[in-house]
Amino acid sequence: MKAEIRKLLGSDKLVIGSDRVLKMLRNGELKKVILANNVKPIMKDDIVAYASQSSVEVVVLDIPNEELGVYCKKPFNISVLGVRA
């Protein structure tokens, strides 16, 4: 999964942030959602609910949001990533 994220970092297919991901999930614009292992439970529940309605794959990583932010080369924590269809 990390190799896939690394590959998507240079493209416009990666969406960062829970608000943007939820909006795009509602519009059916995503094919996959990637979550850090310490994402807030209410956020995880919302994403899983919308993803199940749209048949979007949800992947929970084994790393926390702090490490995901560093992995994505961002100066902030990242809990939710989306992959555009």
Z-matrix of the N, CA and C atoms (Angstrom, degrees):
N
C 1 1.461
C 2 1.525 1 110.88
N 3 1.346 2 117.04 1 -38.03
C 4 1.460 3 119.63 2 -179.32
C 5 1.521 4 111.25 3 -62.83
N 6 1.332 5 117.07 4 -37.42
C 7 1.463 6 120.43 5 179.13
C 8 1.529 7 109.92 6 -64.53
N 9 1.321 8 116.53 7 -38.02
C 10 1.465 9 120.30 8 178.46
C 11 1.529 10 111.07 9 -65.40
N 12 1.325 11 116.95 10 -41.87
C 13 1.467 12 120.81 11 178.17
C 14 1.521 13 109.72 12 -63.73
N 15 1.320 14 116.56 13 -44.60
C 16 1.470 15 121.00 14 -179.83
C 17 1.534 16 110.43 15 -59.23
N 18 1.330 17 116.84 16 -40.80
C 19 1.461 18 121.17 17 179.88
C 20 1.529 19 110.97 18 -67.01
N 21 1.325 20 116.81 19 -37.71
C 22 1.466 21 121.32 20 -177.19
C 23 1.518 22 113.27 21 -77.28
N 24 1.331 23 118.10 22 -17.54
C 25 1.464 24 120.97 23 -177.70
C 26 1.524 25 112.08 24 -58.29
N 27 1.308 26 117.74 25 -35.84
C 28 1.449 27 120.55 26 -178.32
C 29 1.515 28 114.25 27 -83.53
N 30 1.314 29 117.53 28 -5.89
C 31 1.470 30 120.17 29 -177.37
C 32 1.522 31 110.70 30 -106.35
N 33 1.315 32 115.54 31 175.92
C 34 1.468 33 120.72 32 178.11
C 35 1.531 34 111.71 33 -93.21
N 36 1.324 35 117.21 34 10.35
C 37 1.463 36 120.79 35 -178.17
C 38 1.517 37 113.26 36 -85.03
N 39 1.332 38 118.53 37 -13.54
C 40 1.456 39 121.99 38 -177.53
C 41 1.522 40 110.26 39 -93.73
N 42 1.326 41 116.32 40 128.25
C 43 1.457 42 123.13 41 179.89
C 44 1.522 43 107.59 42 -113.93
N 45 1.333 44 116.60 43 127.82
C 46 1.456 45 121.74 44 -177.72
C 47 1.524 46 109.66 45 -110.35
N 48 1.332 47 116.26 46 130.95
C 49 1.457 48 121.00 47 174.14
C 50 1.510 49 113.59 48 113.49
N 51 1.313 50 114.95 49 139.71
C 52 1.466 51 120.57 50 -175.21
C 53 1.523 52 112.68 51 -67.47
N 54 1.331 53 118.23 52 -38.90
C 55 1.466 54 120.24 53 -179.16
C 56 1.524 55 111.36 54 -63.36
N 57 1.325 56 116.33 55 -47.04
C 58 1.464 57 120.32 56 -179.92
C 59 1.524 58 111.15 57 -65.68
N 60 1.335 59 116.34 58 -40.84
C 61 1.461 60 120.02 59 -179.48
C 62 1.521 61 110.57 60 -64.80
N 63 1.336 62 117.81 61 -44.22
C 64 1.467 63 120.05 62 178.43
C 65 1.527 64 111.49 63 -61.65
N 66 1.315 65 117.10 64 -42.63
C 67 1.464 66 120.87 65 179.31
C 68 1.524 67 110.74 66 -61.85
N 69 1.329 68 116.29 67 -44.23
C 70 1.460 69 120.15 68 -179.19
C 71 1.526 70 111.67 69 -71.34
N 72 1.336 71 117.66 70 -31.21
C 73 1.462 72 120.40 71 175.03
C 74 1.526 73 110.58 72 -63.66
N 75 1.331 74 116.03 73 -43.86
C 76 1.471 75 120.30 74 179.35
C 77 1.514 76 111.46 75 -62.10
N 78 1.338 77 116.88 76 -31.73
C 79 1.470 78 121.27 77 -178.81
C 80 1.526 79 112.78 78 -90.76
N 81 1.320 80 117.81 79 -0.19
C 82 1.455 81 121.72 80 177.89
C 83 1.521 82 113.92 81 70.77
N 84 1.323 83 117.42 82 32.40
C 85 1.455 84 121.27 83 -175.82
C 86 1.527 85 113.73 84 -99.09
N 87 1.329 86 118.84 85 -0.58
C 88 1.462 87 121.31 86 -176.34
C 89 1.522 88 111.18 87 -114.20
N 90 1.348 89 115.36 88 152.16
C 91 1.464 90 119.68 89 174.63
C 92 1.529 91 111.61 90 -111.43
N 93 1.367 92 116.61 91 -17.02
C 94 1.462 93 119.97 92 -179.11
C 95 1.524 94 109.12 93 -154.17
N 96 1.335 95 115.79 94 145.81
C 97 1.459 96 122.38 95 174.52
C 98 1.525 97 107.39 96 -124.40
N 99 1.334 98 115.73 97 133.66
C 100 1.454 99 122.24 98 -178.94
C 101 1.524 100 108.05 99 -116.64
N 102 1.337 101 116.36 100 127.77
C 103 1.462 102 122.06 101 -177.16
C 104 1.525 103 110.84 102 -118.18
N 105 1.319 104 116.22 103 143.82
C 106 1.466 105 120.74 104 170.06
C 107 1.524 106 107.85 105 -72.73
N 108 1.313 107 117.14 106 159.25
C 109 1.466 108 118.68 107 -176.27
C 110 1.523 109 113.62 108 -73.64
N 111 1.337 110 117.92 109 -13.08
C 112 1.463 111 119.42 110 179.55
C 113 1.529 112 112.45 111 -114.55
N 114 1.333 113 116.31 112 29.95
C 115 1.457 114 120.12 113 175.29
C 116 1.533 115 108.47 114 -65.00
N 117 1.319 116 116.54 115 148.08
C 118 1.466 117 120.11 116 -178.43
C 119 1.528 118 109.81 117 -59.56
N 120 1.325 119 117.09 118 136.66
C 121 1.474 120 120.29 119 -176.48
C 122 1.524 121 113.62 120 -57.32
N 123 1.329 122 118.29 121 -39.02
C 124 1.469 123 119.25 122 -179.47
C 125 1.520 124 110.95 123 -67.07
N 126 1.341 125 116.89 124 -35.59
C 127 1.459 126 120.83 125 177.55
C 128 1.526 127 110.00 126 -67.67
N 129 1.321 128 116.27 127 -42.33
C 130 1.462 129 120.70 128 179.03
C 131 1.527 130 110.51 129 -61.79
N 132 1.327 131 117.00 130 -42.87
C 133 1.460 132 120.96 131 179.33
C 134 1.523 133 111.35 132 -61.69
N 135 1.339 134 117.38 133 -43.80
C 136 1.461 135 121.03 134 178.67
C 137 1.528 136 111.53 135 -61.99
N 138 1.315 137 115.79 136 -45.60
C 139 1.467 138 119.91 137 -178.14
C 140 1.518 139 110.94 138 -65.37
N 141 1.323 140 116.96 139 -44.15
C 142 1.465 141 120.21 140 179.43
C 143 1.526 142 110.70 141 -62.75
N 144 1.329 143 117.71 142 -39.32
C 145 1.465 144 120.94 143 179.69
C 146 1.527 145 111.11 144 -63.89
N 147 1.327 146 117.11 145 -48.71
C 148 1.465 147 119.97 146 179.06
C 149 1.526 148 111.46 147 -66.05
N 150 1.319 149 117.02 148 -38.48
C 151 1.462 150 120.77 149 -178.59
C 152 1.527 151 111.01 150 -66.24
N 153 1.317 152 117.14 151 -37.76
C 154 1.464 153 119.35 152 -179.90
C 155 1.522 154 111.60 153 -67.71
N 156 1.317 155 117.68 154 -31.36
C 157 1.464 156 121.02 155 177.51
C 158 1.522 157 111.42 156 -68.96
N 159 1.334 158 116.34 157 -30.61
C 160 1.461 159 121.23 158 -175.98
C 161 1.518 160 113.20 159 -103.87
N 162 1.317 161 118.28 160 5.07
C 163 1.467 162 123.36 161 -176.46
C 164 1.522 163 111.75 162 56.42
N 165 1.320 164 116.52 163 44.38
C 166 1.460 165 122.94 164 178.36
C 167 1.520 166 108.13 165 -99.35
N 168 1.327 167 116.22 166 134.92
C 169 1.463 168 121.58 167 179.81
C 170 1.527 169 110.33 168 -73.17
N 171 1.329 170 116.62 169 134.78
C 172 1.464 171 122.43 170 176.30
C 173 1.525 172 107.92 171 -115.60
N 174 1.339 173 115.84 172 125.04
C 175 1.460 174 121.84 173 -179.07
C 176 1.522 175 108.17 174 -117.58
N 177 1.330 176 116.59 175 126.93
C 178 1.462 177 121.16 176 175.77
C 179 1.527 178 107.35 177 -103.29
N 180 1.322 179 115.73 178 118.72
C 181 1.461 180 121.26 179 -179.17
C 182 1.522 181 110.41 180 -77.33
N 183 1.313 182 115.86 181 165.74
C 184 1.463 183 120.56 182 178.32
C 185 1.524 184 111.25 183 -98.07
N 186 1.332 185 116.87 184 23.86
C 187 1.467 186 121.11 185 179.07
C 188 1.529 187 109.45 186 -125.14
N 189 1.335 188 117.88 187 149.74
C 190 1.466 189 121.14 188 179.31
C 191 1.530 190 111.59 189 -77.46
N 192 1.333 191 115.45 190 169.42
C 193 1.457 192 120.61 191 -176.18
C 194 1.529 193 113.13 192 -64.25
N 195 1.327 194 118.06 193 -30.60
C 196 1.467 195 120.13 194 177.76
C 197 1.525 196 110.55 195 -62.31
N 198 1.326 197 115.22 196 -45.62
C 199 1.466 198 120.22 197 -178.76
C 200 1.523 199 111.46 198 -70.31
N 201 1.320 200 117.65 199 -34.40
C 202 1.463 201 120.68 200 177.67
C 203 1.525 202 110.63 201 -65.37
N 204 1.324 203 117.43 202 -37.97
C 205 1.460 204 121.01 203 175.96
C 206 1.516 205 111.89 204 -62.61
N 207 1.326 206 116.97 205 -43.09
C 208 1.471 207 121.09 206 177.44
C 209 1.520 208 109.99 207 -65.43
N 210 1.323 209 117.11 208 -41.70
C 211 1.462 210 121.38 209 -179.35
C 212 1.530 211 111.62 210 -62.11
N 213 1.336 212 115.64 211 -35.51
C 214 1.471 213 120.52 212 178.72
C 215 1.528 214 112.05 213 -85.40
N 216 1.341 215 116.47 214 5.49
C 217 1.473 216 122.87 215 177.95
C 218 1.524 217 111.99 216 61.30
N 219 1.326 218 115.67 217 41.01
C 220 1.459 219 121.78 218 178.08
C 221 1.530 220 108.85 219 -116.03
N 222 1.342 221 117.52 220 148.68
C 223 1.466 222 120.31 221 -179.20
C 224 1.528 223 113.53 222 -85.22
N 225 1.318 224 116.97 223 21.82
C 226 1.461 225 121.30 224 -178.75
C 227 1.520 226 109.26 225 -143.29
N 228 1.331 227 116.25 226 164.73
C 229 1.462 228 121.76 227 178.20
C 230 1.521 229 110.06 228 -73.72
N 231 1.332 230 115.32 229 144.13
C 232 1.463 231 120.51 230 177.48
C 233 1.528 232 107.50 231 -126.89
N 234 1.326 233 116.15 232 121.52
C 235 1.460 234 120.86 233 178.87
C 236 1.512 235 112.96 234 -101.95
N 237 1.351 236 116.97 235 -27.64
C 238 1.452 237 120.99 236 -173.26
C 239 1.531 238 109.80 237 -134.10
N 240 1.333 239 114.70 238 130.87
C 241 1.464 240 121.88 239 172.81
C 242 1.519 241 108.08 240 -125.66
N 243 1.299 242 116.39 241 147.82
C 244 1.446 243 121.67 242 174.61
C 245 1.512 244 110.10 243 -125.99
N 246 1.328 245 116.07 244 149.89
C 247 1.462 246 121.86 245 177.35
C 248 1.524 247 107.28 246 -116.36
N 249 1.322 248 115.73 247 120.41
C 250 1.470 249 120.74 248 -179.23
C 251 1.530 250 111.00 249 -65.75
N 252 1.308 251 114.50 250 149.06
C 253 1.468 252 120.34 251 178.16
C 254 1.512 253 111.03 252 -73.52
